[in-house]
Amino acid sequence: MKMASPLRGEVLNLYKNLLHLGREYPKGADYFRSRLKAAFLKNKDVKDPEQIKQLIAQGEFVIKELEALYYLRKYRAMKQRYYKDDNE
């Protein structure tokens, strides 16, 4: 059940990065952590290096999506804090 060493390191880094980003997840860190663990366990038996690379790329896309979500949330909070709402 050994994965190729360079890919194993990439997978572990991906998991750590996602776990770190999950701390700010809107539904809570525990919710995010359980979903993340389930997603990684679902693919734990994948042996094909090309398929592993595809899954890593998919995980990196998720990282970019989460970062965009967080930046948007921070932007909205800043805008709400510093600019009067025109609809009032």
N, C-alpha and C positions, 0 to 999 in steps of 0.2 A: 504494500500500500504506500510505497514511496513515490512522491512526486519529484519531477526533475528539480534540482536544487534552485536554479535561478527563478523558475516559475513559482516554486514554493515561497521564496522570499517576496516575490511580487504579490502573491495572494495574501500573505500575512500583512504586508504593508497596506494593501487595499483594505483589508479588514480593520486594521488599526485606524486608518484615515477615516473610514466610514463610521467607526465607533466614536471617534473624536467629534465628527460632525453631528452625530446623532444626539449629542448632549443638548443642542439647541432646538431639537425637533419640536414642532408645535404640539404634537400629541404626547410628548414626554419622552424622556430618554429610555425608560423601561420598555415602552411600546416599541420604540425604534430598535433597541437592542434585541428584543425577542424576534422581531421580523428579520433583522440582519442575520442572526444566528440560524434561523430556519432557512433563509436563502442560501447561506453557505453550506449548511448540512445537506441540503437538497442536491447540491452539486459536488459533494465530497468524493464520489466514486468516479468522477470524470478523469480519464487517463490520457486522452488524446491532447498533445501539446497545443495543436491548433485550436481545439475547442476551448481549452483553458485560456488561451490568449483572447479568444472572443469573449469569454465570460469576464476576463479582466477589463477589456475595453468597455463592456457593458457597465461594469462597476465604476469605472472612471467617468462614464457619462452620468451615472447617478450622482457622483460627487459634484460634477459641474451643475447639475440640476439643483442639488441641495444648496450649493453656494449661491446660485441665482435666487433661490427662494429666500435665503437669509438676507442677501443684499437688498432685495425688494422690500422685505419686512422692515429692515432698518431704515431704508429710504422713506417708506410710508410713515414710520414713527417720527423721523426727523421733520418731514414735511408737515405732519400734523402738529408737531410741537412748535414750529417756527413760522408757519404761514397760516394766516386766517383763512378759514374755509369760505369760499365765495358763495356757497349755497345757503348760508345762514342769513 
